[in-house]
């Protein structure tokens, strides 16, 4: 009897199904794991919690202002995610907190399959689509902002961006009325989900037109899609305009980015923050390979988001980077090691060596993603912090002004400061969220002032900051890392304050009259 030494080779369809299954299964794990560990939404989402509650109070009618932080902040944020969260909570009986905890990773996991469809269309290969989906699913840091509490809007913006780009691409290539209608639908949902996602979608669609639609028919379809989106989204933006005029939108446009130069930000994206720089090397190879093989659409797509709206650019630039990684494994690596030099890329499913390398890279990415997940876990409210906010809601005057002191120098990544107005139901002088709709150019000055405040290590410093910026307070709230340190000792020894709460290393000091 002859012994069969060779194992069965997967068919192309089986290989695609296997890679997609791995992508969705392990992609879901790394997205849900951090929230499972914390028992609370990751990082941000406090303002969105208030907006969901505001919609419930208004019986679904778009409010003029949000109750968040008692600042009369215009309710100008695209509301799709808030409506979905509100109806999800009402239908399934889940709390708003649990909705913010689980809905973002669920939507972002679903985007893996949409990304597969988009990549398959752009690269004209389901194999490359499956490969790219695997890299997208497990790329450390590519999904972090989408699975946080604030990912309620970002995750919907992301998945609708992908669906919009796919539909617009098909509309330019096929010219069918169905794809044009889908383009209007998904572009509208993107605009109604997240402001920055809408800007990026418009820019990417313009790039697609340059590569696929430079003819009269496609130009007409592009105009039709644009007009359709304006009409479909008009109930939202006309309502906001009737309440507030253009001021909230102008303010938001002035607060988009004030950070690194584009080229430095691009370099940071390529290098990443992985423990072992394997992906950094592969990203650079992918970028060079895409230029060498004239995949100019992907190369320009990496750059474009940084020219449009740099703050959210890394998330959008990761889409073409994942596609480039697929090209590296399907084309660059086989050619460089002379494994598949004489075979088309579609035969990659038959090559054990390339697949072994691929398996090793995916395992490495899964490990890196879990390490990244542990960092996300550390950026969430603790039970002690939530207990302190509940105590404040029940035991302090409703009109009191509070000053949360956490030591976090980046206000947008300070979960304590953001969640405080939503959970304690009190005004916070050291919370940045919401001011993007009111301060315009003054937003970055407020950002810098709040960073200065969190550097204070004495009562004198805090009081001087309060006087100079005309931001008074009745209570100071010291998070765990400050209550036990030099700042906490300074408050405890100062006769002008009395400690009214101390538990689990969270301290609340009332300022004496």
Secondary structure, 3 states (H helix, E strand, C coil): CCCCCCCCCCCHHHHHHHHHHHHHHHHHHHHHHHHHHHCCCCCCCHHHHHHHHHHHHCCCCCCCEECHHHCCEECCCCCHHHHHHHHHHHHHCCCHHHHHHHHHHHHHHHHHHHHHHHHHHHHCCHHHHHHHHHHHHHCCCCCHHHHCCCHHHHHHHHHHHHHHHHHHHHHHHHCCHHHHHHHHHHHHHHHHHCHHHHHHHHHHHHHHHHHHCCCHHHHHHHHHHHHHHHHHHHHHHHHHHHHHCCHHHHHHHCCCCCCCCHHHHHHHHHHCCCCCCHHHHHHHHHHHHHHHCCCHHHHHHHHHHHHHCHHHHHHHHHHHHHHHHHHHHHHHHHHHCCCCCCCCHHHHHHCHHHHHHHHHHHHHHHHHHHHHHHHHHCCCCCHHHHHHHHHHHHHCCCCCEEEEECCCCCHHHCHHHHHHHHHHCCEECCCCCCHHHCCCCHHHHHHHHHHHHHCCCCHHHHHHHHHHCCCCCCEEEECHHHHCCHHHHHHHHCCCEEEEEEECCEEEEEECC
